[in-house]
Amino acid sequence: MAPSSSSDSQREMLSLVTARVRDAYVRKPFYVDGGLDLVSLCRQLSAQGLTSALVRDGQGEQARLGIFTTTDLRDALLRPEPPATLAVREVVRFDLIEIDADADLFEALWLMVRHRVHRLLVRDGRAVLGVLGQLDLVSFVANHSHIVALQIDDATTVAELKEAAVRIDATVSLLHDGGIKIARIARLVGELNHRLFARLWGLVAPAELVANSCLLVMGSEGRGEQIIKTDQDNALLLRDGFEQHPQLAEIAARFNAALAEFGYPPCPGNIMLTNPLWRSSVTQFRDSLREWIYGSDPEGPMRLAIFFDAIAVAGDAHLLESVRTHLDAVLAGSDAFLARFAAPADQFDEPNSWWLRLTARGDDRPLDLKKLGTFPIVHGVRALSLKHQVRESGTTERLHRLVEARHLDADLGRDLQEALHYLMGLKLRHQLRQRAANELPDNSVRPAELSTMDGDQLKEALAIVKRFRTLLRQRFRLDSL
């Protein structure tokens, strides 16, 4: 009996776990000189049956290496110069994205998605091994993530974009079943989600509004730690004067409604473009930041925490950068606020000892992985990053920067990263099982359902969290609040 397509996909996915770039079909390099005219180049490509060529321009160590493709030919034909008089160096792209032949094939996949390219230059040490093409990679593994990226880019309607959003869910399951590490799944899914949001914004907003605004995603999506679709957390920064756009409210409503159709539930706290608080001009947003820090609104620290995770996915990213710079200036010397900001990382306690409950094994009461595990790590690292003006948005990247700057012990930084990834992976497994059973995904696990290994690893992870909470209490003097 022929194997099922699901079995085929899982087997092919396993090849993605172990394969290196050199294992895929890397096309041998075909070189031409940068001074060659386009007509002669096309003759050579036709004779070789190729659609691209590597272009050497210059001599020795100063030589540049670029790539010429049929897309470059299309653009060249729109220029006023006759192709026979146009040197290939005038139209070729020299900003090649490179990868080592021994790198994971998954890294090649991520680079293509991240940089929106169809080809990577493959090196073996310093030597050029050849070119890895998108179609060759896709044919080597039955992973749909690059196809999803192309589907997002090609979407001309909201309905077409919805089809790509549904495919992201299937990709998560495939990557997980194939044994891909949780950090890599989160990174790739984050890239796909960000591209999806940007494309949707381009479909619902006029070009002038896109150019004079900055679309933000925040929370776990901004940190690149959302895998299963959860509540929307988005905002819009507007260049001063554009907050009066006559159709802004209608466009914002269309954007959030479309995301809800795609499977991203509306935020219960209304942290979305539909809320005027979260679609403000730069000046208005700077005023909001000051109010959140120095005002009496008890929601201020929570709102700042949400914003602090923001990343720009469409429009003018300089608008976000200017607000972040203002935040650093406003926060200077605000130790009392930083203590209030950090305090929630130490607020969740189980009424009964989680240690005893995990040891008992038969306990069927759920443990909330977010409250006990991921939130104290994420928010504690967020608080330290705010205090020390760390600009990275992801928890792992923040940990690395805090360790580099010696604001955090290296061993604790490593332990926190490992604990976070373990908790994220355990939660994803639980949520995928819930989704397969048509249940609403949540953050809880039952100790009775954990294997001995998972129970032991969860105890270790929560013990690391406990150590971190002790450090936060000392660092921010939380016991004096």
Secondary structure as UniProt FT lines:
FT   HELIX           5..18
FT   HELIX           21..23
FT   STRAND          31..33
FT   TURN            34..35
FT   HELIX           38..48
FT   STRAND          52..57
FT   HELIX           60..62
FT   STRAND          64..69
FT   HELIX           70..76
FT   TURN            77..78
FT   HELIX           83..85
FT   HELIX           88..90
FT   STRAND          98..100
FT   TURN            101..102
FT   HELIX           105..115
FT   STRAND          119..124
FT   TURN            125..126
FT   STRAND          127..133
FT   HELIX           134..140
FT   HELIX           145..154
FT   HELIX           158..177
FT   TURN            178..179
FT   HELIX           182..204
FT   HELIX           207..211
FT   STRAND          213..217
FT   HELIX           219..223
FT   STRAND          234..238
FT   TURN            240..241
FT   HELIX           242..244
FT   TURN            246..247
FT   HELIX           248..262
FT   TURN            268..269
FT   TURN            273..274
FT   HELIX           276..278
FT   STRAND          279..281
FT   HELIX           282..294
FT   TURN            298..299
FT   HELIX           300..308
FT   STRAND          311..315
FT   HELIX           317..331
FT   TURN            332..333
FT   HELIX           335..342
FT   HELIX           343..346
FT   HELIX           354..360
FT   STRAND          367..368
FT   HELIX           370..374
FT   HELIX           375..387
FT   TURN            388..389
FT   HELIX           395..404
FT   TURN            405..406
FT   HELIX           410..436
FT   TURN            437..438
FT   STRAND          444..445
FT   HELIX           447..449
FT   HELIX           452..476
FT   HELIX           478..480
//
